[in-house]
Amino acid sequence: MLRNYIKAAYRNLLNNKGFTFINVLGLAIGIASFIIISLFVYHELSYDRYHEKGDRIFRIVENLNTDNEALFSPPVPRRWDPPSAREFPEVTGFVRFCKAGI
């Protein structure tokens, strides 16, 4: 019985080659998109998981708005220096990033 269904499906696919191509192409694009999105989400969710206190790590960025675009700068603004961090009792550690060559 299953063999007859497979034969009928195969014959139908051969008779409608254009329709089959569109369906297979759409399925391939859908599966590839799902895999890429899944890998991206997995990478984003696994960030800082290696650290035992990764849920306590936060990053402060500076939002620079220009006429044409909005830029998010990874360096901590100058006004966030270690004495400012001491004003908040929740802050237990502090590090500042800066771009190379500055």
C-alpha positions in Angstrom: 0.0 0.0 0.0 2.8 2.4 0.9 4.6 1.5 -2.2 1.7 2.5 -4.3 1.5 5.9 -2.6 5.2 6.5 -3.2 4.8 5.5 -6.9 1.8 7.9 -7.3 3.6 10.7 -5.6 6.7 10.2 -7.8 4.7 10.2 -11.0 2.9 13.3 -9.9 6.2 15.0 -9.2 7.5 14.1 -12.7 4.3 15.3 -14.4 4.4 18.7 -12.6 8.1 19.6 -12.8 7.7 23.4 -12.4 5.4 23.0 -9.4 7.8 20.5 -7.9 10.8 22.8 -8.4 9.0 25.7 -6.7 7.9 23.5 -3.8 11.4 22.0 -3.3 13.1 25.4 -3.6 10.7 26.9 -1.1 11.2 24.0 1.3 15.0 24.3 1.0 15.0 28.1 1.6 12.7 27.6 4.6 14.9 24.9 6.2 18.1 27.0 5.5 16.5 30.1 7.1 15.4 28.1 10.1 18.9 26.7 10.6 20.5 30.1 10.3 18.0 31.8 12.6 18.4 28.9 15.1 22.2 29.2 15.1 22.0 33.0 15.6 19.6 32.7 18.5 21.7 29.9 20.1 24.8 32.1 19.8 23.0 35.1 21.4 21.6 33.1 24.2 24.9 31.3 25.0 26.8 34.5 25.3 28.5 34.7 28.8 27.2 31.2 29.7 30.7 30.0 30.3 31.0 32.4 33.2 29.5 31.1 36.5 28.0 34.5 37.2 27.1 35.4 33.6 23.6 36.5 34.6 25.1 39.4 36.5 27.2 40.8 33.6 25.8 43.9 31.9 27.2 46.1 29.2 26.6 49.9 29.0 26.8 51.4 25.5 26.7 55.0 24.4 24.0 56.0 21.9 25.3 58.5 19.3 22.5 60.0 17.1 23.7 61.7 14.0 21.6 63.2 11.1 21.6 60.0 9.1 22.1 57.1 11.5 22.2 56.0 15.1 25.5 54.5 16.3 26.0 52.4 19.4 29.5 52.8 20.7 30.9 50.0 22.8 33.3 52.1 24.9 31.8 53.2 28.2 31.3 56.9 28.3 33.9 59.0 30.1 31.3 60.0 32.7 31.1 56.3 33.8 34.4 56.1 35.6 35.1 53.9 38.7 34.2 56.6 41.2 30.8 56.9 39.5 30.4 53.2 39.7 31.0 53.3 43.4 27.8 55.4 43.8 25.8 52.3 42.9 26.1 49.5 45.5 25.0 46.9 43.0 28.2 47.4 41.0 30.9 44.9 42.2 33.3 45.2 39.3 34.1 47.6 36.5 36.0 47.5 33.2 36.2 50.0 30.4 36.7 49.2 26.7 38.4 51.5 24.3 39.1 51.3 20.6 42.6 50.5 19.5 44.6 53.5 18.2 42.8 56.1 20.2 
